Amino acid sequence: MSLRKEKLSSVRKVLLQRREVLAGGLRRSTADLIEDEPSYSDSIDQASADTDKTFAVLLKNREHDMMRQIDAALRRIESGEFGECLRCGEEISEARLQAFPFTTLCIDCQSEVESEQRRAPNRAE
């Protein structure tokens, strides 16, 4: 790991701040979902509300996944593995880590993974 202690400390601080913002948002959105149980007499209004609720849950799940990625990045900082590509073992560029501090792959491996995903047959039949 070639990132200096100052950089690691800075990345850790950014990750902790992002985590706190996400956690606060998740707490608020969970409370909103629990408290928001109006009943609608119109089926179109009900369908619209159900669609909105589904979208809110999808966003909440995405934010929760991001929190897990942040937690994993914080563990990698503590273990001294932060900044190493999990696929090839090479160092992840500092610019990439600044843009995506919870990334686990270098840009080349990320490109390969995305290319493999595009080539994989769609199994959602």
N, C-alpha and C positions, 0 to 999 in steps of 0.2 A: 504494500500500500504506500503510494508515494505522496498522498495528500498530507500536507503539513497539519500539525495540531490546530493551528488557527483556522484553516479551511474546514477541517472536520468539526470544529466547534461551531463555526458559522453555519454549516450544513445542518448540524444537529439542532441549532436554534431555529432555523427555518422550518425544519420538519416538525418540531414541537409546536411552533406557532400554527402551522397548517393543521396539525392534529387538533389543536384546541379549537380553531375555527370550525372544523368539520364536526367535532364532538358537540359544540354548541348548536350548530345547525341541525344535527341529528336529534338532539334533545327537543328542540323546538318543533321540528317536523313530526316527531313521534307524538308529542303532546297534541299538536294540531290534528293529527289523524285520529287520535283517541277521542278528543273532544268534539270533533266535527261529525256528528251523526244525525243530520237533519233528515226528515222524511219528505218526499216529494209526491204530490198527487199526480203530477204529469210524468208519464213514462219517459218522455224525451229529456226532461230535466234530470230525472234519475239516471238515465244512461249517460248524460253529460257529466254528472257528478261522479259516477262510477269510473268513467274514463279519466277524469282529473285525478281521482284517488289512485288509480292504477299507475298513472304517470308519476305521481308523487312517491309511490312505493318503489318504482324503478329507480328514480333519482336517489332515494334513500339507500337503496341497495348499492348503487354505484359509489356513493359517498362512504358507505361502510367498507366496501372493497378497498377504496383508497386509504382508509384508516389502517386497514390490515397491512397494506403495502408500506405505509409510513412506519408502522410498528416494526415490520421486518427490517426496514432500512436502519432504524434506530438500533435494533439488535446487531446488525452487521457492523455498525459503527463501534458498538461496545466490544464486539468480538475481534475487531481488527480486519474484517473481511470486506468492509465497505469500499466500493470503487472497483471491485474485481468482477468481471463478467462471469456469470454463473454457467455460461455455456462453453466458452473457450478459455477462461481463466486469465485472459489479458486484462490490462487496466482499461477502465471506462474513461473516456476523455473528460477532463474537468469541465469543459463547456457543456457536455451532455448532462453531467451530474448537476450543474447549476440549473439547467433547463428542467430536468426531471430528476430531482434528488433521490427519488425512491426507485429509480430504474435498476434492473438487475442484469441488463444485457448491454454490451457495447453496440454501437450503431450498426456494425457489420452483421453481428448475430441477430439483432432485431430485424434487420432487412431480410435475412435468411428466413427467420421465423414467419414473417409476414408473407414472404414469397411462398413458403411451404403451405401456409394456410389458404392462400389463393388457389394453389394447385390441388389441394385436397378436395375430393368430391363432397358435394353437399349431402350430408346424411340426414337432414331434416325432412324426410319424405313421409 
